[in-house]
């Protein structure tokens, strides 16, 4: 009788071997994902820097033509018949003025500068979506549109329908504290503005007009003075603010009252409001980049400013609400206005501060 050959041995993984392989794959994925995310963030940050450099180049081209930096909020006469030619805030912002210099001349040509930016005739301008104003890390700001603002609330001379508007990830520099006129000549602190882009013009006939900032007025040096920085829309996501065409504080102008990204770590209930207009969060620079914000200096260079940059204590500042009273200290022994930190010094154009290049 012939003995059959032995059955072939079957090869395979044991349960322990399979678990080891799965564990190794899990470790490799855990090591790889942060590297991929870091590479993607590095690419987004590089694009953000490029956006700011384009805006800086546009600002210098604007200065070469107009002999001054662009204006923030300003006054002009209304074309609305119901307002009888009264002076109103134009709210024609710096990114609107610069649009013709960062290759968006077609958008600028849609703007009717003889009327307020808030009137329906300028809705083509306000509805434009400009990618140079969107940081890739700023959440879902890309092509995000305002669709819940009714014209009878915020627009002049227009029917009661929603108007198109988009947002911006960047804001220009108002300075450490910001002052603006409220419609007459009795507010004496307009000349205290020490930023680069702020409320200019005259709030009423006969008032002393505030002029835009000229390059020669930046005596601290263009490499030590900030022109703009990141102002991430995704930090607040509040409809009606950070509109790309508006020069109002909280839209495309902001202060250094609070350190960068202060409200990413502050408790849910923020400090009492110290701003004359809008709120603390809306007037604070911030980004979705880990650890800091990209800042555009007046010489056109871009620096990454860490969240840990030296700053005054913003919780020692309070605005009394009086139009003729300066900010006063509320911390024990604090002066009326705290000494500037490096962050505040970067936002002053003529403060005379000595800023070391390794301090930010």
Short mmCIF file of the C-alpha atoms (twelve columns), coordinates in Angstrom:
data_MODEL
# 
_entry.id   MODEL 
# 
loop_
_atom_site.group_PDB 
_atom_site.id 
_atom_site.type_symbol 
_atom_site.label_atom_id 
_atom_site.label_alt_id 
_atom_site.label_comp_id 
_atom_site.label_asym_id 
_atom_site.label_seq_id 
_atom_site.Cartn_x 
_atom_site.Cartn_y 
_atom_site.Cartn_z 
_atom_site.pdbx_PDB_model_num 
ATOM 1   C CA . UNK A 1   0.000   0.000   0.000   1 
ATOM 2   C CA . UNK A 2   1.368   3.347   -1.082  1 
ATOM 3   C CA . UNK A 3   1.674   5.953   1.631   1 
ATOM 4   C CA . UNK A 4   0.306   9.351   0.491   1 
ATOM 5   C CA . UNK A 5   2.711   12.290  0.677   1 
ATOM 6   C CA . UNK A 6   2.320   14.622  3.626   1 
ATOM 7   C CA . UNK A 7   -0.026  17.567  3.129   1 
ATOM 8   C CA . UNK A 8   1.791   20.857  2.304   1 
ATOM 9   C CA . UNK A 9   2.262   23.162  5.275   1 
ATOM 10  C CA . UNK A 10  0.182   26.307  5.068   1 
ATOM 11  C CA . UNK A 11  1.985   29.547  5.925   1 
ATOM 12  C CA . UNK A 12  0.209   32.522  7.513   1 
ATOM 13  C CA . UNK A 13  0.263   35.118  10.268  1 
ATOM 14  C CA . UNK A 14  -0.443  34.256  13.812  1 
ATOM 15  C CA . UNK A 15  -2.722  36.547  15.761  1 
ATOM 16  C CA . UNK A 16  0.230   38.012  17.633  1 
ATOM 17  C CA . UNK A 17  2.119   38.717  14.405  1 
ATOM 18  C CA . UNK A 18  -0.938  40.424  12.938  1 
ATOM 19  C CA . UNK A 19  -1.322  42.634  15.993  1 
ATOM 20  C CA . UNK A 20  2.350   43.593  15.838  1 
ATOM 21  C CA . UNK A 21  2.039   44.591  12.166  1 
ATOM 22  C CA . UNK A 22  -1.077  46.668  12.905  1 
ATOM 23  C CA . UNK A 23  0.724   48.370  15.789  1 
ATOM 24  C CA . UNK A 24  3.704   49.208  13.575  1 
ATOM 25  C CA . UNK A 25  1.426   50.671  10.893  1 
ATOM 26  C CA . UNK A 26  -0.412  52.739  13.522  1 
ATOM 27  C CA . UNK A 27  2.878   54.137  14.840  1 
ATOM 28  C CA . UNK A 28  4.018   55.035  11.317  1 
ATOM 29  C CA . UNK A 29  0.732   56.827  10.611  1 
ATOM 30  C CA . UNK A 30  0.961   58.668  13.933  1 
ATOM 31  C CA . UNK A 31  4.446   59.838  12.965  1 
ATOM 32  C CA . UNK A 32  3.501   60.722  9.391   1 
ATOM 33  C CA . UNK A 33  0.280   62.697  9.923   1 
ATOM 34  C CA . UNK A 34  1.838   65.524  11.985  1 
ATOM 35  C CA . UNK A 35  4.586   65.834  9.387   1 
ATOM 36  C CA . UNK A 36  2.018   66.093  6.584   1 
ATOM 37  C CA . UNK A 37  -0.037  68.620  8.554   1 
ATOM 38  C CA . UNK A 38  3.088   70.631  9.341   1 
ATOM 39  C CA . UNK A 39  4.080   70.673  5.663   1 
ATOM 40  C CA . UNK A 40  0.609   71.822  4.665   1 
ATOM 41  C CA . UNK A 41  0.634   74.578  7.290   1 
ATOM 42  C CA . UNK A 42  4.089   75.669  6.129   1 
ATOM 43  C CA . UNK A 43  2.708   75.994  2.593   1 
ATOM 44  C CA . UNK A 44  -0.317  77.954  3.820   1 
ATOM 45  C CA . UNK A 45  1.895   80.247  5.876   1 
ATOM 46  C CA . UNK A 46  4.156   80.844  2.870   1 
ATOM 47  C CA . UNK A 47  1.096   81.811  0.797   1 
ATOM 48  C CA . UNK A 48  -0.001  84.160  3.580   1 
ATOM 49  C CA . UNK A 49  3.426   85.819  3.580   1 
ATOM 50  C CA . UNK A 50  3.190   86.200  -0.193  1 
ATOM 51  C CA . UNK A 51  -0.237  87.851  0.142   1 
ATOM 52  C CA . UNK A 52  1.131   90.379  2.622   1 
ATOM 53  C CA . UNK A 53  4.154   91.114  0.433   1 
ATOM 54  C CA . UNK A 54  1.832   91.875  -2.472  1 
ATOM 55  C CA . UNK A 55  -0.142  94.243  -0.245  1 
ATOM 56  C CA . UNK A 56  3.081   95.880  0.911   1 
ATOM 57  C CA . UNK A 57  4.233   96.414  -2.671  1 
ATOM 58  C CA . UNK A 58  0.814   97.867  -3.493  1 
ATOM 59  C CA . UNK A 59  1.086   100.245 -0.527  1 
ATOM 60  C CA . UNK A 60  4.440   101.561 -1.737  1 
ATOM 61  C CA . UNK A 61  3.115   102.033 -5.258  1 
ATOM 62  C CA . UNK A 62  0.189   103.928 -3.739  1 
ATOM 63  C CA . UNK A 63  2.599   106.148 -1.773  1 
ATOM 64  C CA . UNK A 64  4.659   106.868 -4.878  1 
ATOM 65  C CA . UNK A 65  1.530   108.136 -6.654  1 
ATOM 66  C CA . UNK A 66  -0.357  109.828 -3.793  1 
ATOM 67  C CA . UNK A 67  2.510   110.849 -1.476  1 
ATOM 68  C CA . UNK A 68  0.751   109.195 1.511   1 
ATOM 69  C CA . UNK A 69  -0.493  105.869 2.794   1 
ATOM 70  C CA . UNK A 70  -4.155  104.982 2.181   1 
ATOM 71  C CA . UNK A 71  -6.856  106.238 4.511   1 
ATOM 72  C CA . UNK A 72  -8.981  104.254 6.902   1 
ATOM 73  C CA . UNK A 73  -12.504 105.388 7.650   1 
ATOM 74  C CA . UNK A 74  -13.318 108.923 6.450   1 
ATOM 75  C CA . UNK A 75  -16.155 111.359 5.897   1 
ATOM 76  C CA . UNK A 76  -17.938 112.548 2.777   1 
ATOM 77  C CA . UNK A 77  -21.328 113.860 1.697   1 
ATOM 78  C CA . UNK A 78  -24.185 111.420 1.285   1 
ATOM 79  C CA . UNK A 79  -26.004 111.140 -2.035  1 
ATOM 80  C CA . UNK A 80  -29.114 109.856 -0.286  1 
ATOM 81  C CA . UNK A 81  -31.813 112.539 -0.794  1 
ATOM 82  C CA . UNK A 82  -33.260 111.836 2.658   1 
ATOM 83  C CA . UNK A 83  -29.955 112.898 4.233   1 
ATOM 84  C CA . UNK A 84  -29.899 116.202 2.361   1 
ATOM 85  C CA . UNK A 85  -26.204 116.080 1.547   1 
ATOM 86  C CA . UNK A 86  -25.165 115.552 5.168   1 
ATOM 87  C CA . UNK A 87  -21.646 114.415 6.021   1 
ATOM 88  C CA . UNK A 88  -21.495 110.675 6.669   1 
ATOM 89  C CA . UNK A 89  -18.753 108.108 7.078   1 
ATOM 90  C CA . UNK A 90  -17.637 106.875 3.685   1 
ATOM 91  C CA . UNK A 91  -16.017 103.779 5.192   1 
ATOM 92  C CA . UNK A 92  -13.893 103.435 2.058   1 
ATOM 93  C CA . UNK A 93  -11.106 101.207 3.353   1 
ATOM 94  C CA . UNK A 94  -7.395  100.796 2.596   1 
ATOM 95  C CA . UNK A 95  -7.709  97.498  0.692   1 
ATOM 96  C CA . UNK A 96  -10.253 99.175  -1.590  1 
ATOM 97  C CA . UNK A 97  -7.903  102.079 -2.263  1 
ATOM 98  C CA . UNK A 98  -4.969  99.720  -2.894  1 
ATOM 99  C CA . UNK A 99  -6.892  97.330  -5.142  1 
ATOM 100 C CA . UNK A 100 -5.712  99.058  -8.307  1 
ATOM 101 C CA . UNK A 101 -2.111  98.426  -7.196  1 
ATOM 102 C CA . UNK A 102 -2.377  94.698  -6.431  1 
ATOM 103 C CA . UNK A 103 -3.647  93.815  -9.893  1 
ATOM 104 C CA . UNK A 104 -7.327  94.323  -9.165  1 
ATOM 105 C CA . UNK A 105 -7.834  97.412  -11.295 1 
ATOM 106 C CA . UNK A 106 -11.055 95.965  -12.702 1 
ATOM 107 C CA . UNK A 107 -12.529 95.900  -9.194  1 
ATOM 108 C CA . UNK A 108 -11.335 99.425  -8.419  1 
ATOM 109 C CA . UNK A 109 -12.917 100.693 -11.626 1 
ATOM 110 C CA . UNK A 110 -16.332 99.544  -10.381 1 
ATOM 111 C CA . UNK A 111 -16.083 101.919 -7.406  1 
ATOM 112 C CA . UNK A 112 -17.980 105.188 -7.491  1 
ATOM 113 C CA . UNK A 113 -15.853 107.403 -5.244  1 
ATOM 114 C CA . UNK A 114 -18.335 110.294 -5.352  1 
ATOM 115 C CA . UNK A 115 -20.755 108.422 -3.071  1 
ATOM 116 C CA . UNK A 116 -20.472 106.349 0.072   1 
ATOM 117 C CA . UNK A 117 -19.144 102.815 -0.197  1 
ATOM 118 C CA . UNK A 118 -22.299 101.777 1.718   1 
ATOM 119 C CA . UNK A 119 -24.680 102.661 -1.099  1 
ATOM 120 C CA . UNK A 120 -26.189 100.100 -3.442  1 
ATOM 121 C CA . UNK A 121 -24.491 101.611 -6.482  1 
ATOM 122 C CA . UNK A 122 -21.196 100.271 -5.096  1 
ATOM 123 C CA . UNK A 123 -22.456 96.730  -4.524  1 
ATOM 124 C CA . UNK A 124 -20.367 95.382  -7.411  1 
ATOM 125 C CA . UNK A 125 -17.266 96.557  -5.572  1 
ATOM 126 C CA . UNK A 126 -18.309 95.250  -2.176  1 
ATOM 127 C CA . UNK A 127 -19.264 91.850  -3.566  1 
ATOM 128 C CA . UNK A 128 -15.891 91.186  -5.178  1 
ATOM 129 C CA . UNK A 129 -13.941 88.253  -3.760  1 
ATOM 130 C CA . UNK A 130 -10.186 88.915  -3.723  1 
ATOM 131 C CA . UNK A 131 -7.938  85.919  -3.002  1 
ATOM 132 C CA . UNK A 132 -4.977  88.115  -2.046  1 
ATOM 133 C CA . UNK A 133 -6.984  89.136  1.052   1 
ATOM 134 C CA . UNK A 134 -7.594  85.546  2.175   1 
ATOM 135 C CA . UNK A 135 -5.101  83.651  4.317   1 
ATOM 136 C CA . UNK A 136 -5.301  79.922  3.432   1 
ATOM 137 C CA . UNK A 137 -5.231  79.066  7.154   1 
ATOM 138 C CA . UNK A 138 -8.164  81.357  7.957   1 
ATOM 139 C CA . UNK A 139 -10.859 78.699  8.131   1 
ATOM 140 C CA . UNK A 140 -13.487 78.829  5.394   1 
ATOM 141 C CA . UNK A 141 -13.071 82.517  4.548   1 
ATOM 142 C CA . UNK A 142 -12.380 81.728  0.881   1 
ATOM 143 C CA . UNK A 143 -15.418 82.831  -1.141  1 
ATOM 144 C CA . UNK A 144 -17.378 83.297  2.100   1 
ATOM 145 C CA . UNK A 145 -20.143 85.843  1.506   1 
ATOM 146 C CA . UNK A 146 -22.266 87.963  3.802   1 
ATOM 147 C CA . UNK A 147 -25.905 87.182  3.150   1 
ATOM 148 C CA . UNK A 148 -27.700 88.265  6.298   1 
ATOM 149 C CA . UNK A 149 -27.197 92.040  6.274   1 
ATOM 150 C CA . UNK A 150 -30.329 93.891  5.239   1 
ATOM 151 C CA . UNK A 151 -29.892 97.115  3.360   1 
ATOM 152 C CA . UNK A 152 -32.339 99.019  5.495   1 
ATOM 153 C CA . UNK A 153 -30.009 98.368  8.449   1 
ATOM 154 C CA . UNK A 154 -26.610 99.251  7.029   1 
ATOM 155 C CA . UNK A 155 -26.959 100.490 3.461   1 
ATOM 156 C CA . UNK A 156 -28.046 103.838 2.060   1 
ATOM 157 C CA . UNK A 157 -30.263 104.563 -0.930  1 
ATOM 158 C CA . UNK A 158 -31.170 100.966 -1.734  1 
ATOM 159 C CA . UNK A 159 -34.045 98.472  -1.635  1 
ATOM 160 C CA . UNK A 160 -34.572 96.085  1.267   1 
ATOM 161 C CA . UNK A 161 -32.625 93.108  -0.062  1 
ATOM 162 C CA . UNK A 162 -29.387 91.465  0.999   1 
ATOM 163 C CA . UNK A 163 -26.280 92.929  -0.608  1 
ATOM 164 C CA . UNK A 164 -23.115 91.041  -1.584  1 
ATOM 165 C CA . UNK A 165 -20.038 91.398  0.592   1 
ATOM 166 C CA . UNK A 166 -16.911 89.338  1.314   1 
ATOM 167 C CA . UNK A 167 -14.308 89.325  4.078   1 
ATOM 168 C CA . UNK A 168 -10.579 89.968  4.567   1 
ATOM 169 C CA . UNK A 169 -7.972  88.088  6.633   1 
ATOM 170 C CA . UNK A 170 -5.773  91.192  7.040   1 
ATOM 171 C CA . UNK A 171 -6.117  94.570  8.736   1 
ATOM 172 C CA . UNK A 172 -4.021  97.726  8.743   1 
ATOM 173 C CA . UNK A 173 -2.460  99.324  11.815  1 
ATOM 174 C CA . UNK A 174 -4.475  101.815 13.901  1 
ATOM 175 C CA . UNK A 175 -1.876  102.022 16.677  1 
ATOM 176 C CA . UNK A 176 -2.007  101.041 20.382  1 
ATOM 177 C CA . UNK A 177 -5.164  103.086 21.040  1 
ATOM 178 C CA . UNK A 178 -7.625  104.513 18.559  1 
ATOM 179 C CA . UNK A 179 -9.588  107.764 18.535  1 
ATOM 180 C CA . UNK A 180 -12.201 108.904 16.050  1 
ATOM 181 C CA . UNK A 181 -14.657 111.752 15.602  1 
ATOM 182 C CA . UNK A 182 -18.327 111.221 16.369  1 
ATOM 183 C CA . UNK A 183 -19.846 113.793 14.056  1 
ATOM 184 C CA . UNK A 184 -18.772 117.193 15.375  1 
ATOM 185 C CA . UNK A 185 -15.625 119.167 16.180  1 
ATOM 186 C CA . UNK A 186 -15.640 118.689 19.965  1 
ATOM 187 C CA . UNK A 187 -13.469 115.598 20.167  1 
ATOM 188 C CA . UNK A 188 -9.887  116.735 20.824  1 
ATOM 189 C CA . UNK A 189 -7.984  113.455 20.623  1 
ATOM 190 C CA . UNK A 190 -7.911  112.761 16.884  1 
ATOM 191 C CA . UNK A 191 -4.315  113.966 16.752  1 
ATOM 192 C CA . UNK A 192 -3.407  111.291 19.335  1 
ATOM 193 C CA . UNK A 193 -3.663  108.582 16.685  1 
ATOM 194 C CA . UNK A 194 -0.148  107.219 16.204  1 
ATOM 195 C CA . UNK A 195 -0.770  104.340 13.778  1 
ATOM 196 C CA . UNK A 196 -0.390  104.354 10.004  1 
ATOM 197 C CA . UNK A 197 -3.977  103.959 8.744   1 
ATOM 198 C CA . UNK A 198 -6.876  105.512 10.679  1 
ATOM 199 C CA . UNK A 199 -9.945  107.747 10.516  1 
ATOM 200 C CA . UNK A 200 -9.131  110.905 8.563   1 
ATOM 201 C CA . UNK A 201 -10.930 113.865 7.104   1 
ATOM 202 C CA . UNK A 202 -13.455 116.159 8.784   1 
ATOM 203 C CA . UNK A 203 -16.624 114.920 10.518  1 
ATOM 204 C CA . UNK A 204 -18.514 118.129 9.755   1 
ATOM 205 C CA . UNK A 205 -18.056 121.394 7.836   1 
ATOM 206 C CA . UNK A 206 -15.652 123.712 9.633   1 
ATOM 207 C CA . UNK A 207 -13.875 121.002 11.631  1 
ATOM 208 C CA . UNK A 208 -10.131 120.600 11.421  1 
ATOM 209 C CA . UNK A 209 -9.399  117.833 8.940   1 
ATOM 210 C CA . UNK A 210 -6.999  115.019 9.814   1 
ATOM 211 C CA . UNK A 211 -4.610  114.154 6.983   1 
ATOM 212 C CA . UNK A 212 -3.418  110.696 5.913   1 
ATOM 213 C CA . UNK A 213 0.054   109.564 6.992   1 
ATOM 214 C CA . UNK A 214 2.988   110.414 4.750   1 
ATOM 215 C CA . UNK A 215 6.113   108.284 4.491   1 
ATOM 216 C CA . UNK A 216 8.188   111.077 6.030   1 
ATOM 217 C CA . UNK A 217 5.963   110.977 9.122   1 
ATOM 218 C CA . UNK A 218 7.229   107.487 10.003  1 
ATOM 219 C CA . UNK A 219 10.251  108.715 11.925  1 
ATOM 220 C CA . UNK A 220 10.613  105.446 13.849  1 
ATOM 221 C CA . UNK A 221 11.772  103.907 10.569  1 
ATOM 222 C CA . UNK A 222 9.788   101.881 8.086   1 
ATOM 223 C CA . UNK A 223 11.502  98.654  9.202   1 
ATOM 224 C CA . UNK A 224 10.321  99.242  12.789  1 
ATOM 225 C CA . UNK A 225 6.730   100.265 12.058  1 
ATOM 226 C CA . UNK A 226 3.912   97.878  11.201  1 
ATOM 227 C CA . UNK A 227 1.608   98.644  8.300   1 
ATOM 228 C CA . UNK A 228 -0.691  95.624  8.561   1 
ATOM 229 C CA . UNK A 229 -1.016  92.178  10.078  1 
ATOM 230 C CA . UNK A 230 -3.298  89.171  10.167  1 
ATOM 231 C CA . UNK A 231 -6.868  89.641  11.368  1 
ATOM 232 C CA . UNK A 232 -8.359  86.165  11.038  1 
ATOM 233 C CA . UNK A 233 -12.051 86.139  10.249  1 
ATOM 234 C CA . UNK A 234 -12.447 82.594  11.589  1 
ATOM 235 C CA . UNK A 235 -11.597 83.723  15.137  1 
ATOM 236 C CA . UNK A 236 -14.828 85.695  15.402  1 
ATOM 237 C CA . UNK A 237 -17.024 84.763  12.396  1 
ATOM 238 C CA . UNK A 238 -19.305 87.693  13.032  1 
ATOM 239 C CA . UNK A 239 -21.436 88.746  10.079  1 
ATOM 240 C CA . UNK A 240 -21.026 92.379  9.184   1 
ATOM 241 C CA . UNK A 241 -17.428 92.718  10.422  1 
ATOM 242 C CA . UNK A 242 -14.089 92.259  8.643   1 
ATOM 243 C CA . UNK A 243 -15.694 93.387  5.404   1 
ATOM 244 C CA . UNK A 244 -12.901 93.751  2.868   1 
ATOM 245 C CA . UNK A 245 -13.971 97.151  1.555   1 
ATOM 246 C CA . UNK A 246 -14.612 98.889  4.897   1 
ATOM 247 C CA . UNK A 247 -12.024 101.020 6.674   1 
ATOM 248 C CA . UNK A 248 -13.840 100.909 9.993   1 
ATOM 249 C CA . UNK A 249 -12.097 99.556  13.093  1 
ATOM 250 C CA . UNK A 250 -12.799 95.851  13.332  1 
ATOM 251 C CA . UNK A 251 -13.066 95.524  9.552   1 
ATOM 252 C CA . UNK A 252 -9.737  96.255  7.847   1 
ATOM 253 C CA . UNK A 253 -8.165  98.284  10.632  1 
ATOM 254 C CA . UNK A 254 -7.218  97.006  14.099  1 
ATOM 255 C CA . UNK A 255 -5.237  98.042  17.183  1 
ATOM 256 C CA . UNK A 256 -2.372  96.642  19.257  1 
ATOM 257 C CA . UNK A 257 -4.272  97.246  22.483  1 
ATOM 258 C CA . UNK A 258 -4.247  93.475  23.024  1 
ATOM 259 C CA . UNK A 259 -1.314  91.188  22.129  1 
ATOM 260 C CA . UNK A 260 -1.654  89.084  18.970  1 
ATOM 261 C CA . UNK A 261 -3.984  86.097  19.351  1 
ATOM 262 C CA . UNK A 262 -4.911  87.211  22.873  1 
ATOM 263 C CA . UNK A 263 -8.476  85.972  22.465  1 
ATOM 264 C CA . UNK A 264 -7.488  82.479  21.360  1 
ATOM 265 C CA . UNK A 265 -6.520  81.690  24.962  1 
ATOM 266 C CA . UNK A 266 -8.542  84.182  27.006  1 
ATOM 267 C CA . UNK A 267 -11.488 82.798  29.027  1 
ATOM 268 C CA . UNK A 268 -14.848 82.475  27.306  1 
ATOM 269 C CA . UNK A 269 -16.049 85.705  28.941  1 
ATOM 270 C CA . UNK A 270 -13.716 88.390  27.517  1 
ATOM 271 C CA . UNK A 271 -12.489 91.425  29.463  1 
ATOM 272 C CA . UNK A 272 -14.766 94.489  29.547  1 
ATOM 273 C CA . UNK A 273 -14.778 96.313  26.239  1 
ATOM 274 C CA . UNK A 274 -12.138 99.049  25.999  1 
ATOM 275 C CA . UNK A 275 -12.768 100.038 22.388  1 
ATOM 276 C CA . UNK A 276 -14.622 103.145 21.308  1 
ATOM 277 C CA . UNK A 277 -16.058 101.279 18.371  1 
ATOM 278 C CA . UNK A 278 -16.764 97.557  17.806  1 
ATOM 279 C CA . UNK A 279 -15.318 95.224  20.440  1 
ATOM 280 C CA . UNK A 280 -12.073 93.892  21.850  1 
ATOM 281 C CA . UNK A 281 -11.921 90.769  19.685  1 
ATOM 282 C CA . UNK A 282 -12.812 92.609  16.482  1 
ATOM 283 C CA . UNK A 283 -10.019 95.143  17.027  1 
ATOM 284 C CA . UNK A 284 -7.274  92.608  17.831  1 
ATOM 285 C CA . UNK A 285 -4.793  91.071  15.399  1 
ATOM 286 C CA . UNK A 286 -4.794  87.278  15.236  1 
ATOM 287 C CA . UNK A 287 -4.199  84.293  12.979  1 
ATOM 288 C CA . UNK A 288 -4.713  80.556  12.672  1 
ATOM 289 C CA . UNK A 289 -0.963  79.955  12.354  1 
ATOM 290 C CA . UNK A 290 0.518   78.227  15.411  1 
ATOM 291 C CA . UNK A 291 2.361   80.593  17.739  1 
ATOM 292 C CA . UNK A 292 1.914   84.018  16.202  1 
ATOM 293 C CA . UNK A 293 0.959   86.263  13.283  1 
ATOM 294 C CA . UNK A 294 2.590   87.459  10.089  1 
ATOM 295 C CA . UNK A 295 3.151   91.225  10.193  1 
ATOM 296 C CA . UNK A 296 3.770   93.501  7.211   1 
ATOM 297 C CA . UNK A 297 6.168   96.344  8.013   1 
ATOM 298 C CA . UNK A 298 6.163   99.697  6.273   1 
ATOM 299 C CA . UNK A 299 9.335   98.831  4.358   1 
ATOM 300 C CA . UNK A 300 7.447   96.011  2.615   1 
ATOM 301 C CA . UNK A 301 9.062   93.157  4.562   1 
ATOM 302 C CA . UNK A 302 7.052   90.508  6.421   1 
ATOM 303 C CA . UNK A 303 8.042   89.220  9.861   1 
ATOM 304 C CA . UNK A 304 6.482   86.464  11.959  1 
ATOM 305 C CA . UNK A 305 5.594   87.961  15.347  1 
ATOM 306 C CA . UNK A 306 5.242   85.466  18.187  1 
ATOM 307 C CA . UNK A 307 2.293   85.515  20.564  1 
ATOM 308 C CA . UNK A 308 4.825   85.873  23.385  1 
ATOM 309 C CA . UNK A 309 6.047   89.287  22.172  1 
ATOM 310 C CA . UNK A 310 6.425   91.774  25.021  1 
ATOM 311 C CA . UNK A 311 3.236   93.780  25.520  1 
ATOM 312 C CA . UNK A 312 1.656   96.047  28.089  1 
ATOM 313 C CA . UNK A 313 -1.042  94.522  30.280  1 
ATOM 314 C CA . UNK A 314 -4.271  95.212  28.355  1 
ATOM 315 C CA . UNK A 315 -6.364  94.366  31.413  1 
ATOM 316 C CA . UNK A 316 -5.093  97.588  33.032  1 
ATOM 317 C CA . UNK A 317 -6.786  99.730  30.350  1 
ATOM 318 C CA . UNK A 318 -10.344 100.980 30.560  1 
ATOM 319 C CA . UNK A 319 -12.244 103.478 28.445  1 
ATOM 320 C CA . UNK A 320 -14.511 105.641 30.561  1 
ATOM 321 C CA . UNK A 321 -17.091 106.162 27.831  1 
ATOM 322 C CA . UNK A 322 -16.612 109.920 27.873  1 
ATOM 323 C CA . UNK A 323 -15.635 111.465 24.584  1 
ATOM 324 C CA . UNK A 324 -13.276 113.855 26.328  1 
ATOM 325 C CA . UNK A 325 -11.559 111.432 28.703  1 
ATOM 326 C CA . UNK A 326 -8.481  109.400 27.902  1 
ATOM 327 C CA . UNK A 327 -7.988  105.777 28.852  1 
ATOM 328 C CA . UNK A 328 -7.175  105.396 32.562  1 
ATOM 329 C CA . UNK A 329 -5.350  102.649 34.425  1 
ATOM 330 C CA . UNK A 330 -7.397  100.290 36.599  1 
ATOM 331 C CA . UNK A 331 -4.548  98.145  37.935  1 
ATOM 332 C CA . UNK A 332 -3.001  99.154  41.247  1 
ATOM 333 C CA . UNK A 333 -0.389  101.814 40.668  1 
ATOM 334 C CA . UNK A 334 -0.846  101.771 36.892  1 
ATOM 335 C CA . UNK A 335 -0.458  105.055 34.982  1 
ATOM 336 C CA . UNK A 336 -3.224  106.477 32.797  1 
ATOM 337 C CA . UNK A 337 -1.725  104.736 29.769  1 
ATOM 338 C CA . UNK A 338 0.727   101.874 30.446  1 
ATOM 339 C CA . UNK A 339 4.258   102.045 29.032  1 
ATOM 340 C CA . UNK A 340 4.437   100.556 25.570  1 
ATOM 341 C CA . UNK A 341 5.619   97.008  25.116  1 
ATOM 342 C CA . UNK A 342 7.445   95.932  21.962  1 
ATOM 343 C CA . UNK A 343 4.104   95.039  20.322  1 
ATOM 344 C CA . UNK A 344 2.711   98.534  20.905  1 
ATOM 345 C CA . UNK A 345 6.007   100.170 19.875  1 
ATOM 346 C CA . UNK A 346 5.851   98.386  16.519  1 
ATOM 347 C CA . UNK A 347 2.504   100.071 15.854  1 
ATOM 348 C CA . UNK A 348 3.635   103.656 16.517  1 
ATOM 349 C CA . UNK A 349 5.056   105.652 13.630  1 
ATOM 350 C CA . UNK A 350 6.898   108.347 15.604  1 
ATOM 351 C CA . UNK A 351 7.256   107.161 19.200  1 
ATOM 352 C CA . UNK A 352 11.042  107.175 19.223  1 
ATOM 353 C CA . UNK A 353 11.228  103.701 20.771  1 
ATOM 354 C CA . UNK A 354 14.372  101.635 20.304  1 
ATOM 355 C CA . UNK A 355 13.337  98.178  19.094  1 
ATOM 356 C CA . UNK A 356 15.884  95.404  18.812  1 
ATOM 357 C CA . UNK A 357 15.482  93.084  15.841  1 
ATOM 358 C CA . UNK A 358 15.649  90.056  18.154  1 
ATOM 359 C CA . UNK A 359 12.785  91.269  20.365  1 
ATOM 360 C CA . UNK A 360 10.055  90.121  18.005  1 
# 
